[in-house]
Amino acid sequence: MRFKTYLQKDPKHRELVSCVAWNSTEEVYSCGDDHQVLSWNLLTGDTTKVASLPEELYPTDIHWLPRLTAGSGSGKKQGIPDLFVLTSTDGKFHLLSKGGRIEKTIEGHRGAILVGQWSHDGSALVTGGEDGLVKIWSRTGMLRSTLASNSAPVYSLAWGPNCGDVLYTWDKYLVIKSLQPNSKPLQWKAHDGLVLKVSWNPNNNIIVSGAEDCKYKVWDTYGRVLYSSQPHDYPITSVSWSPDGELFAVGSFNTLRLCDKIGWSYSLDKPQTQSIFSLAWSSDGTQIAGACGNGHVVFAHVIERRLEWKNYEVTVTGRKTISVLNVNNEVWEKLDFRDCIIKVSLEYNHLVVVTSAQCYIYSTKNWNTPQIFDLKECRVSLVIQAERHFLLVDGGGLYIHFYDGKMASAPKWAGMRPHLLNHFTVSLSNDTLAVRDKGDEKVVHLFDTQTGKPAKDGKPFVHRLEVMEVALDKVGPANERKLALVDKNRDLYLLPVKQQPNTSIKTIKIGVMVQSVVWNDNTNMLAALQSGKLTVWYFPSVVFVDRNLLSRTINEKEGSEFGKNPQIVSFSGTHLSIRRADGSLVSTSVSPYPSILHGFVASSRWDDAVRLCRFIKDTALWACLAAMATAARDLNTAEIAYSAIEEWLQSFQLDIDITFLLTSRALDLAVKHKTHVDTVLAYRKKYLGKFEKEETNQRFQQYNQEIKPDWDQITAKIEQEYQKERERPATSNR
């Protein structure tokens, strides 16, 4: 991936350009020390003078009022006019119309206003100046509050994701200050030189900063450095996130760099621009504009995005062209499009290409006749694929489409903010869609993909802490669907999506200090990077069957080779691809036998599963088979598996029936063998009491009148059987 840059032969501004901003995906406004406001049309290549500013007005920053009202979910203009704010060195900021007319001028600071930014929902404006003040203004220019007062100028600032915090620079420090009164700011030393620019992405909640120490750095919201670049030749004068949070750009003297969200660099360009003072991305995340010190405005668009899936490699070779390579037979296909390419996704034998106006769906079996449909809104920010369908997310909502182009559903919820969703906060399977709510990050919405209606009686899942990542398993029936989530403490939880009526969701913690988590695309194995190790759960659902087997079904590998802050890119078959912090890919693999075992169990080939485990003689496989058979209620296979791992108890079959509430069967066995009737009655009563239910089964009512269970006696009998089992010789060929 890299930038393809464009620079006109002669500069259109007579002096340095101080700031740029996008009005639409094809129109850019620029301002400079020549007091001119210019409009750049990228379709026609024309440059038009919009306004001539007063001679005493030297612009420092420009920002268009957002057209989307956060939480509306409509994707339409909410009565907001085409308006932009222009800050200047005379301590004033100006509200200008699209035509360049100054609608209002407000005295804001003593000395120059160095930066002014609208909030993401367009409800407020924040300014920072040479006087060290940070001020919050209403949309009409009324002062709401002075957020901070500092002894040094505020050169740059940014709104937090929920517009409840402001990040600003102060000398060598970065400061996050909440808008809540009397809140304590979070401050840390970020650089060894003056911090010149910051950018805070609302999608991934990550901060990037640039400074006079010639470095750019990536931070989390606790002030912990995630990446620090090597020193450049000149100070970093501009940084900017792409809207989706996947990329950011860095500008310096005759330097334009494209970086991954983790911090490593995709490409480095050396345009003749002198210092790039400002960078701005288009709303579709495909283009960038830069304000240059020599009067130029530099443009660049992202090309050579590359995707891989099985034997196919897809590369975006230009703004409107894609090449497809089948590495098996070295056959190339070239795909041309009418409009600019915005998003590309390749999985499950289908290539989904989103342009500025349409969506194209290609089958890997046919590259000549794609399915095509028009987009409701030309601002698609996310594409996620499943085996049967795919999800499009734009500023207006979420839309699930089949691969023939027909729309399956359009899930909605109150206060939805679709433009702030990303791959970490949305997960799609064949039957379920999981979405983390941006308004309340403890809430995860679960939807039926066919109807778009909420799952679980219409109620979302509420975790005790903020949820950072969600991931649905991809394989198996809908009633066995599982959701993995990582919370703010980086703990990994597993929970079933489908619940029994009138029961609460049961969540079980299976990992700690988790950096990255991915489900396998062919089986329900789960991989995670946690505590410096790569951990693979061969059968994570074992926690809902027999937690004692969990440790036996895990494979761990030392993670030192993956370096600091690695991320799992994919988990396909037995192959894992992991991205290191320096951008390099590291490949590793897991045993193929758990995957084969999953296949046997999915097709109910229990005899083949037993033969496989006996041939491999691996305790992990036997433990997986024991849990799988128990979950499928194949008690004969479960008995063989438990026997092989030396954990079979004489009362196992009875215990299994009780555990899975097959209480009629359990009672039949107890009565037949004239033992453990009181055990069945006790567990039955305990279960009903947990869910505040009354006994309705007549047979249980009858035996409850005749027998009064004593837990001390029950525990003693169970212990005796444990002791007998320990003394019994092992029978490996049972």
Legacy VTK file of the C-alpha trace (Angstrom):
# vtk DataFile Version 3.0
C-alpha trace
ASCII
DATASET POLYDATA
POINTS 734 float
0.000 0.000 0.000
1.253 3.480 -0.800
0.346 7.042 -1.729
0.219 8.209 -5.312
0.864 11.955 -5.059
-0.188 14.797 -7.349
1.382 18.232 -7.399
0.554 20.902 -9.962
3.350 22.442 -11.958
2.834 25.927 -10.508
1.454 26.809 -7.065
-1.958 28.455 -6.954
-1.236 30.337 -3.729
1.355 33.122 -3.748
2.412 32.464 -0.147
2.529 29.447 2.124
-0.679 27.433 2.545
-1.573 27.115 6.219
-4.629 24.819 6.170
-6.848 22.593 4.024
-10.248 20.942 4.506
-12.562 18.715 2.449
-16.054 19.955 1.639
-16.907 16.715 -0.205
-15.027 13.722 -1.557
-14.200 15.736 -4.693
-13.799 19.291 -3.371
-11.094 20.793 -1.152
-10.787 24.276 0.331
-7.387 25.799 1.081
-6.272 29.010 2.795
-2.900 30.707 2.848
-0.908 33.760 3.821
-1.897 35.337 0.490
-5.360 35.899 2.068
-7.039 33.706 -0.551
-9.571 30.918 -0.036
-9.389 28.528 -2.991
-11.630 25.649 -4.020
-10.077 22.598 -5.724
-12.312 20.341 -7.818
-10.630 16.937 -8.148
-12.987 15.739 -10.894
-12.320 18.567 -13.316
-8.935 19.669 -11.987
-10.160 23.263 -11.744
-9.112 25.691 -9.018
-11.479 28.537 -8.132
-11.048 31.540 -5.860
-13.839 31.439 -3.280
-12.975 34.538 -1.283
-10.360 37.216 -0.723
-9.824 37.730 2.990
-8.933 41.058 4.594
-5.248 41.916 4.451
-4.915 41.722 8.231
-6.434 38.228 8.341
-3.865 35.426 8.271
-5.625 32.037 8.525
-4.283 29.281 10.800
-6.901 26.527 10.636
-10.035 25.574 8.721
-12.681 22.952 9.490
-16.049 22.207 7.875
-19.095 21.762 10.079
-19.956 18.019 10.034
-23.025 17.111 8.046
-23.978 14.129 10.208
-25.630 14.515 13.575
-24.242 11.751 15.774
-26.813 9.280 16.945
-29.384 10.204 14.319
-28.751 7.112 12.273
-30.336 8.765 9.273
-27.280 9.594 7.270
-28.978 12.779 6.023
-28.344 16.420 6.585
-30.018 17.589 9.759
-30.684 21.133 8.668
-27.000 22.028 8.978
-25.826 24.576 6.416
-22.581 24.396 4.408
-20.444 26.295 6.884
-16.808 26.238 7.903
-14.805 27.854 10.669
-11.629 29.794 9.920
-9.262 30.736 12.740
-6.736 33.534 12.368
-3.719 35.239 13.911
-5.715 38.256 15.073
-7.351 36.262 17.898
-10.639 35.842 16.045
-12.468 32.976 14.416
-14.821 33.411 11.510
-17.838 31.432 10.331
-17.929 31.390 6.526
-20.472 30.036 4.061
-19.545 27.780 1.175
-19.488 30.796 -1.105
-16.814 32.471 1.039
-19.010 35.013 2.773
-18.059 35.762 6.399
-21.303 35.169 8.303
-19.954 35.934 11.767
-16.681 36.983 13.412
-16.012 36.279 17.099
-13.226 37.615 19.330
-11.825 34.434 20.838
-8.314 34.751 22.288
-5.518 37.144 23.106
-2.999 36.607 20.364
-3.409 34.133 17.517
-5.984 31.342 17.507
-3.844 28.451 16.360
-6.500 25.754 15.998
-10.279 25.398 15.797
-12.219 22.135 15.459
-15.926 21.267 15.332
-17.066 18.354 17.493
-17.928 15.139 15.665
-21.664 15.809 16.049
-21.341 19.463 15.036
-22.841 20.717 18.298
-19.781 22.569 19.598
-16.498 24.206 18.603
-13.194 24.114 20.478
-10.386 26.629 19.968
-6.835 26.874 21.257
-4.495 29.836 21.059
-1.227 31.548 21.844
-2.635 32.640 25.179
-2.658 29.019 26.334
-6.440 28.885 26.640
-8.752 26.144 25.394
-12.317 27.349 24.912
-15.597 25.629 24.090
-18.123 27.472 21.907
-21.646 26.784 20.741
-22.357 26.243 17.065
-23.429 29.865 16.747
-20.261 31.183 18.394
-21.435 31.696 22.000
-18.779 30.990 24.633
-19.729 28.013 26.782
-16.634 27.552 28.928
-12.895 27.960 29.215
-11.761 24.369 29.450
-8.084 24.952 30.278
-5.549 27.672 30.907
-1.864 26.999 30.241
1.417 28.849 30.376
2.353 27.866 26.818
0.514 28.145 23.469
-1.889 25.396 22.393
-0.723 24.450 18.896
-3.117 21.587 18.258
-6.132 19.842 19.756
-8.725 17.153 18.970
-12.104 15.981 20.225
-12.523 12.636 21.949
-14.681 9.920 20.353
-17.824 10.772 22.340
-17.230 14.541 22.301
-16.903 14.465 26.077
-13.130 15.055 26.167
-10.625 17.304 24.434
-6.982 16.444 23.768
-4.611 19.400 23.466
-0.891 20.094 23.324
1.064 21.989 25.939
4.784 22.410 25.318
6.188 18.827 25.341
3.049 17.400 26.904
-0.294 15.994 25.838
-3.344 16.639 28.001
-6.803 15.034 27.938
-9.418 17.152 29.698
-13.031 16.156 30.233
-15.803 18.669 29.659
-17.260 17.689 33.033
-16.732 20.415 35.671
-13.963 19.881 38.224
-12.644 16.824 36.380
-8.941 16.076 36.733
-6.989 16.156 33.447
-4.730 13.336 32.290
-1.318 14.723 31.342
1.886 13.057 30.186
5.203 14.016 28.620
4.901 12.948 24.999
8.031 14.243 23.253
11.438 15.756 23.859
10.499 18.787 21.793
7.496 21.054 21.316
4.405 19.054 20.281
3.081 20.586 17.055
0.199 18.341 15.964
-2.170 15.725 17.393
-4.981 13.634 15.948
-7.443 11.461 17.894
-9.463 8.948 15.911
-13.045 8.376 17.138
-13.167 4.951 15.533
-10.207 3.235 17.167
-9.720 5.639 20.105
-5.984 5.951 19.379
-3.909 9.148 19.392
-1.024 10.111 17.113
1.261 13.083 17.771
4.118 14.842 15.978
6.734 17.190 17.441
9.900 19.218 16.985
11.952 16.232 18.168
11.329 14.918 14.621
9.315 11.923 15.822
5.721 10.827 15.560
4.244 8.622 18.258
1.099 6.546 18.725
-0.673 6.518 22.105
-3.623 4.954 23.847
-5.937 7.116 25.945
-4.024 6.285 29.146
-0.870 7.953 27.874
0.929 4.694 27.100
3.080 4.798 23.994
2.154 2.158 21.411
4.718 3.180 18.804
7.574 5.659 18.528
9.164 6.391 15.170
12.825 6.872 14.421
13.851 10.551 14.231
13.173 12.222 10.877
15.411 14.857 9.315
12.964 17.644 10.127
10.203 18.341 12.682
6.848 16.598 12.213
4.509 19.426 11.233
1.263 17.513 10.553
-0.488 14.245 11.382
-3.971 13.075 10.456
-6.076 9.911 10.873
-8.121 8.409 8.067
-11.838 8.325 9.018
-11.983 4.545 9.523
-8.920 4.564 11.792
-6.980 2.024 9.722
-4.330 4.479 8.473
-2.783 7.815 9.334
-0.572 10.236 7.443
2.488 12.165 8.624
3.826 15.360 7.066
7.235 17.023 7.384
9.626 19.031 5.205
9.339 17.558 1.679
8.001 14.394 3.326
4.666 12.575 3.225
4.388 9.234 4.991
1.530 6.687 5.039
1.319 4.604 8.214
-0.658 1.715 9.597
-2.749 2.350 12.717
-0.132 0.506 14.779
2.513 3.008 13.637
4.742 1.256 11.104
5.138 2.895 7.713
3.627 1.648 4.451
5.329 4.195 2.225
7.421 7.367 2.157
7.086 10.063 -0.510
9.352 13.070 -1.058
7.242 15.690 -2.877
8.719 19.165 -3.368
6.367 20.873 -0.936
8.626 22.312 1.760
6.901 21.846 5.139
3.407 20.301 5.085
1.548 22.317 7.733
-1.813 20.583 7.560
-3.184 17.238 6.341
-6.829 16.320 5.811
-8.477 13.069 4.646
-11.547 12.807 2.444
-14.611 11.328 4.133
-14.264 8.049 2.194
-10.677 7.586 3.398
-9.186 7.185 -0.073
-7.564 10.607 -0.602
-5.591 13.180 1.330
-4.756 16.842 0.844
-1.828 18.737 2.331
-1.099 22.448 2.867
2.456 23.185 1.738
4.959 25.858 2.640
5.777 26.738 -0.987
2.194 27.624 -1.940
1.267 24.207 -3.311
-1.559 21.941 -2.211
-0.443 18.326 -2.489
-2.979 15.587 -3.207
-2.535 11.860 -2.819
-4.733 8.805 -2.983
-4.131 5.355 -1.553
-3.283 2.633 -4.048
-1.921 -0.917 -3.997
-4.141 -2.125 -1.181
-3.592 -5.869 -1.228
-5.865 -8.637 0.033
-5.183 -12.369 0.195
-7.609 -15.249 0.608
-6.593 -18.850 -0.021
-5.167 -18.958 -3.576
-6.328 -15.460 -4.598
-4.492 -12.157 -4.350
-6.354 -8.890 -5.013
-4.539 -5.572 -5.510
-6.055 -2.120 -5.974
-3.765 -0.847 -8.715
-5.429 2.531 -9.297
-8.347 4.700 -8.265
-10.688 2.686 -10.512
-8.824 -0.562 -11.257
-8.206 -3.868 -9.479
-6.040 -6.831 -10.470
-6.808 -10.388 -9.351
-4.217 -13.163 -9.342
-4.925 -16.855 -8.945
-1.595 -18.115 -7.634
-2.468 -21.727 -8.456
-2.459 -21.196 -12.209
-0.926 -17.683 -12.492
-4.063 -16.368 -14.235
-4.590 -12.591 -13.989
-7.874 -10.708 -14.148
-8.198 -6.931 -14.482
-11.355 -5.289 -13.130
-12.303 -1.748 -14.183
-14.864 0.442 -12.469
-16.807 3.531 -13.394
-16.235 5.306 -10.063
-13.475 5.558 -7.490
-12.909 2.471 -5.338
-13.587 3.025 -1.632
-13.626 -0.394 0.069
-12.554 -3.904 -0.960
-13.139 -7.198 0.880
-12.209 -10.768 -0.138
-13.486 -13.803 1.763
-15.719 -16.858 1.367
-15.225 -17.134 -2.411
-16.517 -13.609 -3.032
-14.914 -10.242 -3.726
-16.946 -7.216 -2.607
-15.928 -3.880 -4.135
-17.551 -0.656 -2.982
-17.162 2.425 -5.163
-18.432 5.929 -4.551
-21.817 5.028 -6.074
-22.244 1.249 -6.365
-21.420 -2.120 -4.826
-19.963 -4.911 -7.001
-20.063 -8.578 -5.935
-17.778 -11.007 -7.753
-17.681 -14.764 -7.369
-14.231 -16.340 -7.578
-15.774 -18.656 -10.196
-16.798 -15.772 -12.445
-14.917 -12.485 -12.766
-16.861 -11.255 -15.791
-20.449 -10.697 -14.612
-20.652 -9.240 -11.086
-23.838 -8.533 -9.174
-24.247 -4.739 -8.930
-26.550 -2.531 -6.879
-26.637 1.195 -6.144
-25.709 2.462 -2.707
-28.178 4.380 -0.577
-25.370 6.545 0.730
-21.944 6.961 -0.823
-20.014 6.873 2.458
-19.416 3.178 3.148
-16.933 2.884 6.004
-16.915 -0.848 6.709
-17.430 -4.172 4.891
-17.591 -7.469 6.816
-18.203 -10.819 5.141
-19.714 -14.087 6.314
-20.296 -17.296 4.399
-23.896 -16.506 3.365
-23.957 -12.716 3.276
-22.011 -9.533 4.008
-22.479 -6.321 5.949
-22.180 -2.754 4.649
-21.872 0.111 7.135
-22.263 3.721 6.067
-23.238 7.015 7.678
-26.911 6.075 7.480
-26.993 2.585 8.955
-26.116 -1.108 8.683
-27.237 -3.240 5.740
-26.878 -7.017 5.369
-26.878 -8.235 1.755
-26.823 -11.678 0.198
-24.171 -12.349 -2.422
-26.793 -12.011 -5.149
-27.149 -8.347 -4.150
-30.522 -8.647 -2.393
-30.776 -7.024 1.012
-31.527 -9.395 3.877
-32.061 -6.889 6.690
-31.114 -3.502 8.121
-30.599 -3.796 11.909
-31.261 -0.662 13.964
-31.130 0.425 17.590
-31.685 3.640 19.495
-28.802 6.091 19.348
-26.855 4.157 16.731
-23.647 5.741 15.435
-22.729 3.607 12.433
-19.894 5.872 11.267
-17.965 4.992 14.459
-18.031 1.201 13.973
-14.975 -0.863 13.030
-13.796 -4.469 12.727
-13.245 -4.695 16.484
-16.733 -3.558 17.466
-18.768 -5.440 14.830
-18.861 -9.177 14.117
-20.959 -11.131 11.615
-21.874 -14.820 11.315
-24.410 -16.627 9.148
-27.203 -16.068 11.644
-26.104 -13.374 14.090
-24.750 -9.825 14.058
-23.009 -8.471 17.162
-22.432 -4.719 17.567
-20.831 -2.872 20.480
-22.846 0.253 21.301
-20.735 3.409 21.008
-23.068 5.368 23.275
-22.715 2.853 26.124
-19.674 0.681 25.569
-20.830 -1.921 28.100
-23.708 -2.861 25.782
-23.500 -5.393 22.947
-26.480 -5.592 20.578
-27.262 -8.998 19.078
-29.385 -9.209 15.918
-30.865 -11.955 13.759
-29.311 -11.441 10.326
-32.392 -12.647 8.451
-34.901 -10.318 10.085
-32.709 -7.573 11.519
-34.573 -7.921 14.814
-32.788 -8.105 18.155
-31.963 -11.549 19.492
-32.466 -12.644 23.109
-35.997 -11.342 23.627
-35.051 -7.968 22.209
-32.641 -7.183 25.047
-28.948 -6.413 24.429
-26.193 -7.993 26.466
-24.742 -5.705 29.145
-21.235 -6.448 30.390
-19.899 -5.182 33.702
-17.093 -3.214 32.000
-16.640 -1.423 28.694
-16.299 -3.866 25.809
-13.324 -3.321 23.493
-13.711 -6.194 20.987
-16.441 -8.609 19.921
-16.032 -11.750 17.794
-18.635 -14.354 16.791
-17.679 -17.902 15.885
-18.439 -18.734 12.250
-19.254 -22.453 12.145
-22.110 -24.605 13.388
-25.847 -24.169 13.977
-27.369 -20.958 15.280
-28.342 -22.450 18.639
-24.660 -23.129 19.380
-23.370 -19.678 18.401
-20.802 -18.216 20.803
-19.560 -14.655 21.257
-16.051 -13.849 22.462
-15.545 -10.392 23.920
-12.579 -8.514 25.326
-13.334 -5.869 27.933
-11.494 -2.805 29.166
-9.323 -4.907 31.487
-8.332 -6.972 28.416
-10.053 -10.029 29.903
-11.518 -12.499 27.405
-15.042 -13.790 28.012
-17.124 -16.371 26.197
-20.913 -16.370 26.178
-23.657 -18.206 24.282
-25.759 -16.075 21.944
-28.874 -18.245 22.199
-30.406 -18.573 25.655
-33.198 -20.509 27.215
-36.307 -18.326 27.756
-36.338 -16.267 30.940
-32.685 -16.979 31.719
-29.752 -14.581 32.003
-26.680 -14.791 29.781
-23.888 -16.830 31.343
-20.423 -15.424 30.692
-17.216 -17.242 31.542
-13.744 -15.705 31.574
-11.218 -17.795 29.658
-8.279 -15.395 29.170
-6.474 -12.391 30.645
-4.276 -9.605 29.233
-5.546 -10.323 25.712
-4.102 -8.202 22.906
-5.793 -9.788 19.902
-8.432 -12.482 19.367
-9.607 -14.273 16.187
-11.878 -17.252 15.449
-10.816 -19.887 12.947
-12.627 -19.574 9.618
-13.302 -23.336 9.204
-13.823 -24.584 12.751
-14.743 -23.063 16.079
-11.192 -22.868 17.371
-10.210 -19.577 18.989
-6.762 -17.939 18.959
-5.561 -15.075 21.118
-2.347 -13.300 22.005
-2.316 -13.040 25.773
0.314 -12.523 28.444
3.161 -12.804 25.943
1.916 -16.112 24.508
-0.117 -17.335 21.567
-3.005 -19.354 22.971
-5.309 -21.554 20.890
-8.483 -23.011 22.401
-9.248 -26.146 20.386
-12.818 -26.251 21.709
-13.675 -23.095 23.695
-17.254 -24.272 24.381
-15.778 -26.816 26.803
-16.283 -24.169 29.512
-20.043 -24.690 29.225
-19.688 -28.478 29.417
-16.874 -29.305 31.839
-14.575 -26.517 32.981
-12.153 -29.078 34.381
-11.250 -29.947 30.802
-10.485 -26.376 29.733
-6.772 -26.474 30.531
-6.431 -29.777 28.639
-7.870 -28.325 25.410
-5.487 -25.375 25.161
-2.294 -25.098 23.137
0.167 -22.379 24.148
3.199 -21.123 22.280
5.857 -18.679 23.471
5.256 -15.290 21.839
8.721 -13.723 21.979
9.131 -14.111 18.209
6.076 -11.906 17.657
7.621 -8.881 19.404
5.767 -6.086 21.180
2.089 -5.317 20.446
1.496 -7.973 17.760
-1.923 -8.510 16.150
-3.431 -11.685 14.697
-4.307 -10.981 11.066
-5.962 -14.296 10.200
-6.563 -17.829 11.442
-7.365 -20.015 8.447
-7.270 -23.782 8.686
-4.158 -24.586 10.698
-2.318 -21.419 9.697
-2.044 -18.209 11.738
-0.706 -14.946 10.344
0.512 -12.408 12.909
1.537 -8.802 12.273
4.468 -7.528 14.325
4.707 -3.929 15.480
7.246 -3.189 12.728
4.740 -4.293 10.063
6.337 -7.637 9.230
4.186 -10.767 9.018
5.056 -13.866 11.029
3.432 -17.199 10.223
2.855 -20.048 12.615
0.678 -23.140 12.646
-1.257 -25.410 14.974
-1.826 -29.158 14.891
-4.148 -30.264 12.059
-5.792 -32.968 14.167
-8.198 -30.751 16.194
-9.535 -29.385 12.912
-10.052 -32.934 11.597
-11.768 -33.854 14.851
-14.134 -30.873 14.481
-15.012 -32.136 11.009
-15.805 -35.651 12.241
-17.986 -34.340 15.066
-19.826 -31.884 12.809
-20.888 -34.808 10.601
-21.617 -37.092 13.624
-18.845 -39.524 12.654
-18.176 -40.511 16.260
-16.431 -43.801 15.465
-13.995 -41.980 13.174
-13.409 -39.390 15.906
-12.579 -42.128 18.422
-10.226 -43.841 15.946
-8.451 -40.531 15.295
-7.895 -39.920 19.008
-6.642 -43.463 19.561
-4.228 -43.123 16.664
-2.824 -39.713 17.706
-2.800 -40.518 21.450
-3.017 -36.861 22.446
-4.692 -35.906 25.719
-5.882 -32.614 24.207
-7.775 -34.474 21.479
-9.371 -36.846 23.986
-10.412 -33.891 26.153
-11.952 -32.129 23.137
-13.805 -35.296 22.154
-15.083 -35.792 25.698
-16.532 -32.265 25.759
-17.901 -32.484 22.214
-19.601 -35.805 22.871
-21.037 -34.559 26.135
-22.414 -31.454 24.446
-23.957 -33.627 21.715
-25.258 -36.059 24.377
-23.445 -38.998 22.830
-22.733 -40.600 26.173
-21.035 -43.711 24.811
-18.372 -41.668 23.032
-18.051 -39.389 26.056
-17.470 -42.431 28.260
-14.687 -43.677 25.981
-13.042 -40.221 25.889
-13.220 -39.664 29.644
-11.876 -43.138 30.225
-8.924 -42.404 27.964
-7.989 -39.320 29.951
-8.410 -41.215 33.235
-11.217 -39.031 34.517
-14.080 -41.453 34.057
-16.244 -41.951 37.120
-18.694 -44.744 37.686
-21.415 -42.150 38.146
-20.425 -40.176 35.026
-23.498 -41.009 32.945
-25.746 -39.942 35.794
-23.758 -36.709 36.286
-24.030 -35.842 32.610
-27.793 -36.279 32.634
-28.063 -34.003 35.647
-25.741 -31.379 34.204
-27.754 -31.037 31.043
-31.061 -31.182 32.854
-32.134 -34.472 31.263
-33.691 -35.064 34.629
-36.272 -37.620 33.551
-33.476 -39.766 32.117
-31.352 -39.235 35.222
-34.225 -40.236 37.481
-34.887 -43.355 35.392
-31.254 -44.420 35.759
-31.221 -43.750 39.492
-34.420 -45.720 40.105
-33.250 -48.568 37.851
-29.903 -48.951 39.651
-31.448 -48.162 43.063
-28.829 -45.539 43.836
-28.411 -41.765 43.719
-32.146 -41.020 43.634
-31.537 -38.444 46.352
-28.672 -37.003 44.253
-30.953 -36.441 41.264
-33.644 -34.864 43.448
-31.108 -32.572 45.146
-29.582 -31.307 41.896
-33.027 -30.844 40.391
-34.143 -28.748 43.356
-30.928 -26.719 43.268
-31.402 -25.958 39.570
-35.040 -24.913 39.972
-34.185 -22.734 42.949
-31.468 -20.951 40.964
-34.029 -19.786 38.410
-36.878 -19.386 40.932
-39.016 -22.057 39.284
-41.557 -24.426 40.794
-41.492 -28.193 40.294
-44.078 -29.240 37.705
-42.943 -32.791 36.879
-45.306 -35.262 38.593
-42.672 -37.988 39.012
-40.321 -35.595 40.773
-43.166 -34.338 42.934
-43.891 -37.939 43.942
-40.291 -38.788 44.885
-39.835 -35.452 46.674
-42.629 -36.504 49.034
-40.953 -39.848 49.719
-37.278 -38.821 49.905
-35.651 -35.844 51.629
-32.139 -35.315 50.153
-29.240 -34.774 52.542
-26.294 -32.989 50.903
-23.817 -34.407 53.428
-24.822 -37.939 52.551
-24.793 -37.153 48.821
-21.300 -35.672 49.005
-20.054 -38.672 50.981
-21.429 -41.149 48.398
-19.858 -39.242 45.533
-16.495 -39.182 47.315
-16.694 -42.932 47.885
-17.201 -43.503 44.163
-14.291 -41.208 43.384
-12.147 -43.304 45.717
-13.256 -46.540 44.066
-12.425 -45.123 40.658
-8.928 -44.098 41.775
-8.283 -47.650 42.961
-9.564 -49.218 39.724
-6.873 -50.272 37.170
-6.697 -48.100 34.044
-8.534 -49.509 31.014
-7.116 -47.646 28.035
-8.729 -49.914 25.431
-12.191 -49.683 26.849
LINES 1 735
734 0 1 2 3 4 5 6 7 8 9 10 11 12 13 14 15 16 17 18 19 20 21 22 23 24 25 26 27 28 29 30 31 32 33 34 35 36 37 38 39 40 41 42 43 44 45 46 47 48 49 50 51 52 53 54 55 56 57 58 59 60 61 62 63 64 65 66 67 68 69 70 71 72 73 74 75 76 77 78 79 80 81 82 83 84 85 86 87 88 89 90 91 92 93 94 95 96 97 98 99 100 101 102 103 104 105 106 107 108 109 110 111 112 113 114 115 116 117 118 119 120 121 122 123 124 125 126 127 128 129 130 131 132 133 134 135 136 137 138 139 140 141 142 143 144 145 146 147 148 149 150 151 152 153 154 155 156 157 158 159 160 161 162 163 164 165 166 167 168 169 170 171 172 173 174 175 176 177 178 179 180 181 182 183 184 185 186 187 188 189 190 191 192 193 194 195 196 197 198 199 200 201 202 203 204 205 206 207 208 209 210 211 212 213 214 215 216 217 218 219 220 221 222 223 224 225 226 227 228 229 230 231 232 233 234 235 236 237 238 239 240 241 242 243 244 245 246 247 248 249 250 251 252 253 254 255 256 257 258 259 260 261 262 263 264 265 266 267 268 269 270 271 272 273 274 275 276 277 278 279 280 281 282 283 284 285 286 287 288 289 290 291 292 293 294 295 296 297 298 299 300 301 302 303 304 305 306 307 308 309 310 311 312 313 314 315 316 317 318 319 320 321 322 323 324 325 326 327 328 329 330 331 332 333 334 335 336 337 338 339 340 341 342 343 344 345 346 347 348 349 350 351 352 353 354 355 356 357 358 359 360 361 362 363 364 365 366 367 368 369 370 371 372 373 374 375 376 377 378 379 380 381 382 383 384 385 386 387 388 389 390 391 392 393 394 395 396 397 398 399 400 401 402 403 404 405 406 407 408 409 410 411 412 413 414 415 416 417 418 419 420 421 422 423 424 425 426 427 428 429 430 431 432 433 434 435 436 437 438 439 440 441 442 443 444 445 446 447 448 449 450 451 452 453 454 455 456 457 458 459 460 461 462 463 464 465 466 467 468 469 470 471 472 473 474 475 476 477 478 479 480 481 482 483 484 485 486 487 488 489 490 491 492 493 494 495 496 497 498 499 500 501 502 503 504 505 506 507 508 509 510 511 512 513 514 515 516 517 518 519 520 521 522 523 524 525 526 527 528 529 530 531 532 533 534 535 536 537 538 539 540 541 542 543 544 545 546 547 548 549 550 551 552 553 554 555 556 557 558 559 560 561 562 563 564 565 566 567 568 569 570 571 572 573 574 575 576 577 578 579 580 581 582 583 584 585 586 587 588 589 590 591 592 593 594 595 596 597 598 599 600 601 602 603 604 605 606 607 608 609 610 611 612 613 614 615 616 617 618 619 620 621 622 623 624 625 626 627 628 629 630 631 632 633 634 635 636 637 638 639 640 641 642 643 644 645 646 647 648 649 650 651 652 653 654 655 656 657 658 659 660 661 662 663 664 665 666 667 668 669 670 671 672 673 674 675 676 677 678 679 680 681 682 683 684 685 686 687 688 689 690 691 692 693 694 695 696 697 698 699 700 701 702 703 704 705 706 707 708 709 710 711 712 713 714 715 716 717 718 719 720 721 722 723 724 725 726 727 728 729 730 731 732 733
